[in-house]
């Protein structure tokens, strides 16, 4: 749960709070487990916790999501990180691309966004055309290992 470092009378203690229920706290001090009882019940913190939606990875290499192997080499897809329009395509099928190389420029909310490769490989197919509108998570380019 939470980890703390205490120094008491010159001795250092690593404290890991495991669980808190009512007035009982399970702690681990320098690797030893203890149950501690406090005088009053501890109220949970009322600070809201930020929960973010799962980000769509730029290159998807998991076989369960439609990519697999082609000729013994792994394949992946570059997906649109946000909705927009394809301004320009900077590669063509058969091109060997390096990690970080610009592949597509998307226009979203009146801003240009560069879509760069996060893997090395050969462009197998381009699934969009210049001027086409795309949605978040839509496949743009298929890359082979």
JOVEN-V806755 format. One record per residue. PHI is phi in radians with two decimals (none if undefined). OMEGA is omega in whole degrees, -180 to 180 (* if undefined). D_FIRST is the distance of its C-alpha to the first C-alpha in Angstrom with 1 decimal. Layout:
phi	omega	d_first
PHI	OMEGA	D_FIRST
PHI	OMEGA	D_FIRST
This chain:
phi	omega	d_first
none	178	0.0
-2.31	-180	3.8
-2.08	180	6.9
-2.35	172	10.3
-2.11	179	13.9
-2.05	170	16.4
-2.14	-179	20.1
-2.17	-178	22.0
0.89	178	25.7
1.45	179	25.5
-1.67	-178	23.0
-1.72	-179	19.8
-2.22	173	16.5
-1.73	-175	13.3
-2.00	179	10.6
-2.10	179	7.1
-1.40	-176	5.7
-1.51	-173	5.4
-2.66	177	7.1
-2.26	176	9.3
-2.38	-178	12.8
0.90	-179	15.7
-1.88	178	16.3
-1.90	-179	14.6
-2.20	174	11.3
-1.68	-180	10.3
-2.22	174	9.7
-2.13	-179	10.9
-2.00	-178	13.4
0.84	176	15.3
1.59	179	14.7
-1.80	-178	15.8
-1.54	179	14.0
-2.44	169	14.8
-1.90	-176	14.8
-2.05	177	15.4
-1.85	178	17.4
-1.85	-175	17.8
-1.11	-178	21.0
-2.32	-180	20.1
-1.20	-180	17.8
-1.58	-180	14.8
-1.50	177	15.3
-1.14	179	12.8
-1.19	-177	13.1
-1.71	177	16.1
-1.29	-180	15.6
-1.15	-180	16.4
-1.80	-179	14.3
-1.38	178	16.6
-2.04	-178	17.2
-1.71	176	19.7
-1.23	-180	22.3
-1.15	179	22.5
-1.34	178	24.8
-1.50	180	28.0
-1.20	-180	28.4
-1.18	178	31.7
-2.01	-178	32.7
-1.90	-178	31.9
-2.13	180	32.6
-1.57	-177	31.2
-1.04	-177	34.1
-1.21	-178	32.8
-1.84	171	33.4
1.74	176	37.0
-1.81	-179	37.3
-2.80	180	38.4
-2.06	178	40.8
-2.33	-179	44.2
1.17	179	46.5
1.49	-180	43.7
-1.88	-179	41.7
-1.30	178	38.5
-2.13	178	38.8
-2.64	180	36.5
-2.20	172	37.0
-1.59	-178	36.4
-1.96	179	35.2
-1.24	180	35.7
-1.34	179	32.5
-2.76	179	34.0
-1.23	179	37.2
3.09	178	40.4
-2.06	179	43.8
-1.33	178	44.7
-1.45	180	46.6
-2.68	179	47.4
-2.02	-172	46.8
-1.78	179	46.8
-2.62	178	47.3
-2.46	180	49.4
-0.96	-179	49.3
1.69	178	49.9
-1.18	173	48.4
-1.56	-178	46.2
-1.97	178	43.2
-1.90	179	40.9
-1.07	179	37.2
1.54	-180	37.0
-1.28	180	40.5
-1.23	-178	41.2
-1.92	-175	42.0
-2.49	171	42.3
-1.96	179	42.5
-1.87	171	41.2
-1.82	178	42.2
-2.43	180	39.6
0.94	178	39.9
1.10	177	42.8
-2.22	176	40.9
-1.53	180	41.4
-2.14	179	38.4
-1.50	176	38.9
-1.80	-178	37.4
-1.84	179	37.1
-1.34	175	36.7
-1.96	172	33.5
-2.64	178	35.4
-1.71	179	38.8
2.88	-179	41.5
-2.03	179	44.6
-1.22	178	44.9
-1.52	179	45.9
-2.69	175	46.4
-1.94	-171	45.9
-1.69	180	45.1
-2.31	177	45.8
-2.18	179	48.8
-1.07	-180	49.3
1.59	-179	49.2
-1.26	174	47.2
-1.50	180	44.4
-2.24	177	41.1
-1.78	178	38.0
-1.03	179	34.4
1.53	180	33.6
-1.25	-179	37.3
-1.22	180	38.5
-1.89	-175	40.6
-2.44	175	41.4
-1.83	-178	41.2
-2.08	177	40.8
-1.87	-177	41.8
-1.20	*	40.5
